[in-house]
């Protein structure tokens, strides 16, 4: 049976109830990867400039630590303004997360992630939906104004899982660890495609994405003028601005292919 083609713009946004399950699944998947790392893996460089695997996990621990304690986020942003005036609010804040655990060894970071991350996920669910929708992420990070939805609700339903997911991919890429995928990976990937579609102003395109998180998706309306074929995770890496890993192949209109090549989604 042929795989049906879905309009990416019609992908439903992950609900708050579903988001908790996705966030919990991603925490478990990330913890499994972190817990299996050998001693030498922690010092390996990642695609995030200047960050080793240990730095990346320290950042992730800091992310989940802030969910029930938002004042930590504000403290780190303020400190970053002094220490890293050359960086934007978000990048500086992320560096502060890493600096807070710069001396913590990998094994202890795994234990901290196992303790802190589930609490962070549960804390999001305790905030009333009406409040999550009203709170603007851009109040702390101006970069959030470029997001499809500038709200804590979007952070809860999309970005928490997406950021953790992409860093799991980064860690696997850096260490050569096999990446295990399940249904929640497909949910995260679909939200990436929805955000791509919401910002898409180019001609109609067909995305034929392979792998467990893949499928057939259309951008724009009307008959597609170009077809992109790629592994779904390779396309996600591309949309995040990471260096190419797998091959993206195009068939059809060159200008439409160039527009897809230039497309980015915030992670």
Secondary structure, DSSP 4 states (H G I P E B T S, - for coil): -PPPEEEGGGSPPPPHHHHHHHHHHHHHHHHHHHHT--GGGGG-B-SSTT-BHHHHHHHHHHHHHHHS-HHHHHHHHHHHHHH-TTS-HHHHHHHHHHHHTTT--HHHHHHHHHHHHHHHHHHHHHS-HHHHHHS-GGGT-GGGGGSSS-SHHHIIIIIHHHHHHHHHHHHHHHHT------HHHHHHHHHHHHHHHHH--S--EEEEEESTT-EEEEESSSS-SEEEEEEHHHHHHHHTTPPP-S--EEEE-HHHHHHHHH-----
